[in-house]
Amino acid sequence: MIDLKGKTEEELSNFFVSIGEKPFRGKQMYQWIYYKKESTFSKMTDISKSLRDYLKEITFISNIKLLKRYISENKNTEKYLFELSDGNLIETALMRYGETPESARSTLCISTQVGCALKCSFCASGLKGLVRNLTHTEIIDQIIQVQKILIGERIANIVIMGIGEPLANYENLIKAVNMIKNSHGIGIGKRNIVISTAGLVPMIKKLACENTGCKLAISLHGYNNQIRSKLMPLNDRYPIEELLDACRYYQKITGDRITFEYILIKGLNDDLSGARKLTRMLKGLKCIVNLIPLNPVKHFPYEPSNILTCQCFVMEIEKYGINATLRTERGRSINAACGQLRARWDAKQET
Ligand code: SF4
């Protein structure tokens, strides 16, 4: 049986030609799967019954399975736990930004791997290491499945910063991104897609030449190598200097502004002299620093910086001419930090 989900428009056209049909059937099927988010052949009424019956015999349209949907008390964050066909679990999170429900813009944070090899100390996803890469189909299916259950609400932005290191699953990432952008299907514009990395230097350089048009975010989290290595072991392999060189290269090729994510952790990386060091490091880069108070996880013995410290840190950075935003912590009531839901679910199954 052939899975039609995951095939590009061209691959679908080739498939239909291979079974003696006209190539336009490919575009038709592409729209059913990715635009209308349909996976039941009998509902594809513009396809003849005989062809639908034949498709049922030789093909299928896979779906990752929604196990749980969690909604935060204030309804601005949702989290989904999906089961893959091999029983592995992944998480996807939806965040609503905006003053009113009518003006809210929804951003979906999607995963690219089951687990993660990078073992950042503040993250629950790295606890059990990497299990496997997601296929490009599993990456885009998170968007399809969530969009299907949202009523009257369109996902406007995609951030690829859920479980896993996206650039460590490069080929599937690029294929998924190209399909997310295709206006005959999911149709989310390149400027509304953010690819986030913990700092895989060679892959940042490779991405620079890929011409995806997507935005790049870098998890920085420390203003010197000592702090960053404590939080992100990857820093021992690619220290801050090399990472920022790769960012400069990326910017030279793409001309794009880069976002630096920085988790504020009480007493560890939130002092004002550190804020000043950060601005010196980033000098000359067209960038914005996204500051986020730590979302506590059980195994990491630190607390988020208090709100006053966060605000002072932001002001100090801006004083030196670097744009910065302070994001509010979201979804603590539903374990919205990366990997917490999966870890909690696994623990529950093991008891
Ligand atoms: S923060 Fe991202 S890169 Fe680091 S362990 Fe978690 S999933 Fe992996």
Boltz pocket constraint, residues with backbone or C-beta under 6 A from the ligand:
constraints:
  - pocket:
      binder: B
      contacts: [[A, 115], [A, 116], [A, 117], [A, 118], [A, 119], [A, 120], [A, 123], [A, 124], [A, 125], [A, 126], [A, 161], [A, 162], [A, 163], [A, 164], [A, 165], [A, 198], [A, 338]]
      max_distance: 6.0
